[in-house]
């Protein structure tokens, strides 16, 4: 149960990380727009750069989570190779 809870929490935080990264870049673009008086230009650039950085982070984290899941499944299969009992937890 603990592994399922931590897995769910990991997936929830990925969406939050994506949103926060995008908001940081959009806010930075807004501040640059106010400073240079070029209103939609830097907000759009910040949005696209933020999306690219956020999706890069998302893919990197998902790849790491997939790798750890595969390793835990392999370890579990190796532990149960000769054991025919039913594990409840």
N, C-alpha and C positions, 0 to 999 in steps of 0.2 A: 504494500500500500504506500509505503514511503517513497518508493521509486516512481510510482504513478503520480504522486503529488508533486514531486520535484520536476518530473517531466512536464506536467501541466503548467507549473509555474514558469519553467523555462520557455515554453511556447508563448505564454502570456507576455512575458517580458520582451520577447522579440518584437511584437507589435508596438509596444511602448517605446522601445529603442528606436524603431524606424520613425515613429511620429516625432520623437524628441530631436533626432538628427535633422529631420526635414524642417522642423520649426526653428532650430538654431540657424540654419542656413538662410531661411526666409527672413528671419529677424535681422540677420547680418546684412542681407540684401536691402532690406528696408532702411536700415541705418545708413548704408552707403547711398541709397537713393535720396534720402533727406540731406546728406552732406553734399552730394554733387548735383542735386536738383535735377535728377533724371528719373522721374517717378517709377514707371513700370520696368525699367531695364534691369536693374540689379535684383529686384524681387524675383523676376523670371529666371535670371541666371542662378540666384540662390536656390530657387525651387528645383531646378534641374540638377544642379550640383548636389543638393541635399538628397534628392531622390536617388541619384547614382551612388552616393556614399552610403545611404541607408540600405539600398538593395545589396550593395557589396557586403556590408556588415551582416545583413540577413542571410545571404548565401553562405558566408563564411561560418556563421554560427550554426546554421542547419547542417552544413557538412561536418562540423565537429560533433554535433549531437548525433548524427547518423553513424559516424565512426565509433563513438562510444557505445551506442546501442548495439552495433554489430559485434563489438568486442565483448560486451556483457552477455550477449546471446551465445557466442562461441565459448566463453568461460562456463556458462551454465550447461551447455551441451557436453563439454568435457567433464564436468563434475558429475553429470548424470549418466555417463556412458554405460556403466554396468549396473546402475541402480534402477529398479523397476517400481519403487515406492512412489506414492503420490505426495507431492509437496504442496502444502496449503499456503505457505507464505514465502 
